[in-house]
Amino acid sequence: MKPVSPKKWLVTALALTALTGCAAEHSDMAESDSAASLSHNVRSFIDPEIRAPLQHLPPELAVITEETVLDARATVHSMLKFPDTPGVTVERRPVVTPEREVPVFIYRPEHAPAVTPAILWIHGGGYIMGRADSNDFAGEFAQVLGATVISVDYRLAPEHPFPAGHNDVYAAFLWAVENAKELGIDPTRIAVGGDSAGAGMAAGMVLRNRDEQGPQIALQLLIYPMLDNLHATPSGAVEDYPVWNRQTSFNAWEMYLGGTPGLEASPYAAPARAKAMAGLPPTYLTIGAVDLFRDEVVDYAQRLMAEGVPTELAVFPGMYHGGQVFVPGAAVSQKMRQGYLSALKQAISD
């Protein structure tokens, strides 16, 4: 198939989005037809360089439900990367809280100076999967940026719905600040970030930290964040996105929220429900154009900018959810990676 040019892709996407909007105005049947048309075409927008892994995704990840989540979790865990990162040490530490002992994994560059910047990292997995000791991000951040990375092993749904994992993450953040001297980190140079659900959890934690007038945060790094439990956007109306589709996402939200509270969901769980953005730290968001979350991420960025929060948004044509992890050598993957590494470096540099 001939690659779709960025210009042609943009025109097509805008036209399809317009059709979806018109459908909503005329009838439910027209809306359904428009969404079906977009669903039929969405995979044609994927960058050819990152398509190959999609042919080998395990069938048990096609649609994840509460009945199949344990099998899906085991499959995903078997796909995660756990290599040692050259020049980086990893230490498991407990964070004692009133609720539990929260494990954290501390990635630190060998031969680091006495004091380094820090990144509180929150892994992805739809709030229902993932592990804090996987190495898609944390090891690289420590190695490339010379930062101490604290990866939080938070509780997962459905066994532990919100606010369990959220409380774990915020407790780990406060612990890092309070123990900065012993950890060898600079409390004025701490970024908070995550990927997918981890990024959604980071955004919720940052909202709470603002509301409670908590410690300074140098940057919130939101890599294709899972923000909106309603998916009430044009991209959110499409079912057939690869890796993380609409039905699986709704199922995961229901497990995480302990039901379907809709508009009444806590913004600390579903940050799209937040009513005010003022006072949040500088923010970097990145998303692929072929991602269920695309429009909710763009909307979140626009709301941040409208209230004066220093915000940078990067949208990558042809990129699906997590595509830069599946095919790290692809040109679009390298551009996405360099974008968030540059944002982190600028935010936590001395």
N, C-alpha and C positions, 0 to 999 in steps of 0.2 A: 504493500500500500504506500502511495506517495505521501511523504510527511506533510502535515498541514502547517502552512506558514503562520507565524504569530498574528499577522494582520488579518488573514482569512479566518483564523480561529476566533479572534476578537469579534469580527463582524458576525460570525455564526452564533457565537455565544450571546451577544447582545440581542440578536434577532430572536433566538429561542427564549431568552429571558422575557423579552417583550411579549412573545406569544403566551408565555405562562401568565404574565400579568393581565393580558386581555382576557384570557380564559377565566381568570378569577372573577372578572367583572361581569361576564356574561352568564355562565352557568357551571354547575358542578360537573356536568358531563364534559363540557369543553375543557375544563381544567384537567380532568382525568386524561383526556385525549392528548393535551399538550404535554403533560408530565410523561405520558407513555412515549411520545415522540422524542422528548429530550433523553429519556432513559435509553431509548434505542440507539441514540447517536453518541452518548457521552463517552463511551470507550474509544470512539474514533479520534477523540481529542488527545489521547495519551501519547506522550513522546515515544517514538518507536524504540529509542535506546533503552527504555526502562520497561518495556512490555513483557519480556520473556518470563520473569518470575511469576506473573499472574497465571500462567498455564499450569503451575505446579503447586498452587495453594491447596492445602488439605481440604477435603470436602466438609469435614466437621466444622470448618470456620465459615461456611457459606451463610448460615443463619444460626446465631448463638441464642439459646434460651436459658431460663433458669434450670431446666431439666438437663441441658447439655453443657452447662458452663464448666463443670469439673473436667470433662473430656477436652473441651476447648482450651482450658487453662493448661492442662498437661501437654497438649500439642504445641501451644505457643511457647511454653517454657522450654520444650525440646528444640525450638527454633532460635532461641535467644543466644547471644554471643557471650561467652565467659572466658575469653583469653586474657592472659596477663598483658598489661600494657607496658612496653619497655620504658624503663625510667620512672615507673609509678608504683608506689606501695599501696596496699589496701588493708585497712584495719576495720574490724567489726567492733562497734561500741554500743552499749546500752544507754538509752535516754530514759530515766525514771520519771514517770508522770503519775498523777493521781489515778489514772485509768489503767495503765499498764506499763510495761517496760518496752519501749519502742527501739528496735534495732536500727542502727544506721551504719552505712559503709562509708569509710573515709578514704578517699583517694587523694594521695599527696605526692607531688613530684619528689623524686630522690634528689638529694643535695639542694633542697629548697632553702631559701633564706629563712631566717628566724620567724619572719612574719610574711604571710602571703594573703592575697585576696581570697575570697571564698565564694562558692556557688552552692546554694541549697538546691539539690536536684530531686525532682519528683517524677518517677517513671510513668510511662503510659500503660495502656491496657484496658481502656474502656471502664475504669473503676472496678473491674472484675477480674483482671489478669495482670501479669507482669511481675517482675522481681527487681528489687533494689540493687542487687549485685550483678545484673546484666551490664554489658559494657559497650552498648552502642554509642553512648554519649559521655558518661562520667570519666572514663579513663582518658579519652581524647581531650576533654576539657582540661584535665590536670596536666597532661603532657604538653599540649600546645600552648596553653595560656599560663602555665606556672601557677595555677590556682589550687587551693584545697577544695575538693568537691565532697559534699556531705549528701549522700543518697539515702533517702528515707524509706524504710521498709514498712509502709503504712498498711493498715488493715483493709482488706478487700470486701466488696459486696459480692454476693448477696448475704454472706454470713454476717457481715458487719456493715450495714448501710450507713449513710450519712447521719450524724457527723463524725463517725468513728475515725475514718481515715483522715478527714480534715483536721480533727483534733490532734492526731499523731503528727501531722506535718507542721502544724503551728507550734506544737510543743518542741519539736526538733529545731525549728528556727529560733525560738527563744533560748533554748539550751545552747545553741551555737553562739549566739550573741553573749550570753551570760558567761560562757566558758571560753571566750575568744582568746584570752591570754594563754590559757593552758593548751588550747588547740593550735596556737600559733597563727591566728588569722586576724586580719584587720576588720573590726566591726563596722567601720565606715565604708568598707568595700565588699559588701555582700550582695550578690545577685540571687534572685529566686527564679527558678525556671523549671520547665518540664516539657514533655512532648505528649500530644494528644490529651487523654484524660489527665495526665500529670500536669499538663499546661493549664487545663481547666481548674485543677485543684490548686495550682500556683496562683491563678487569678483570684480564686475565692479566698485563699489565704491572705493575699495582698489586700483585698477589700477589707477583711476583718482586721488586719494590722493597722490599716488607716483608721477604721472606726474606733479601735481601742488605743489609738495614738501610740502605736508600738514603735520599735526601733527603725532606724533609717534603712531603706532598701535602695541599692544603687541602680538596679534594673529589674524589671520583670520580663523574662524571656519566655514567650509563648509560641512554641513550635507546633503548628497545626492544632490549636487548642480546641477542646470539646467543651463548648460554652453554653449551648442552648438546648434545654430539654424538650423544646417544642419543635425545633427544626422548621420554624415558620418563615422560610425564605425560599426563593426560587431554586437554589441548589439543594436545599433541604427537602424539596418536594420530589426529588428523583430517587428511585429505589436502587438502581443498578450500579452504584459506584463500587470499584474494586476495593478489596481489603476490608473496608468497614462500610457496610451498607445501611440503609435507612431502618430496616426492620430490626437488625441487630442492635443498632444504636438506641432505638426506642426501648428494646428489651433491657439493654444495659442501664439506661436511665431509670427504668422502673425498679430494677434491682438496687441501684445505688440510692435512690430516693425513698425506697421502701413503699412504693406505690406510684401514683401519677398525680402529684399536686399541681401540675400545670403552671399557671401564672403565679400561684402562691408558693412556688418553690423558693427556698432560701437562696439569695444571691451568693452566699458562701459555698453553696453546692452547684448552682447553675448561674455563673456570673452574668449571663445575658439578662437575668432578672434584676440586676442592680439598677437603682433609680438615679444614682449620681456617680460621676467619675472624677470629680475634682479632688485634688489632693493625693492622687495615686502617683507612684514613682514613674520615671521614664520607662517606656515600654517598647519592646521590639516584638512584632508579630510576623510570622511567616506561614504561608499556606500554599498548597498547590491549586491550580485552577480546576483540576479534575478531582475534587474532594467534596464530600457531603457537607463539610463544615465551611466551605469557602465563603459564602455570603454572610454567615453569622460572624466570622472573623473580620471581614471587611466592615460590617456594621459596628462591631465592637471598637475597631480602630477609629472609625469616624466619630463615634461617641466620645472616645478619649480625646481626640483632637479638638472636638467642639468645646470641651471644657478645659482646654489649655494644657493637657498632659503632653509632655514631649513624647511623640509617638512616631515610630517608623514601621511601615507595613511593606512586606515584600510578597508578591504573588507570582508564582512561577508557572508559565504555560506548560501544559503537558504533564504536570506532576500530579500523581495520585497520592493517597494517604500513606505516608511512610516510604514513599518510593526512593528517597535518597538513602535509606538504610538498606533496601533490597539491592539497589544497583549504585553503590557509592562512587564508582568510576565514571558514571555518565556525566555529560557536560552540565545538564540541568541540576543534577545532584550536587556537583561541586560548587555551582553557583549558590544553591540554597545553603550549603554548609558554610561557605565562606561568608555569607551574609550574617548568619547568627554568630559565627566565631568573631567576626569583626565587631559586631555590636557588643558582645561580651567583653572583648579586649578593651574597647573604648570606655566602657562603663566602669570597669574595675581596675584600670591602670592607675598607678600611683601618681 
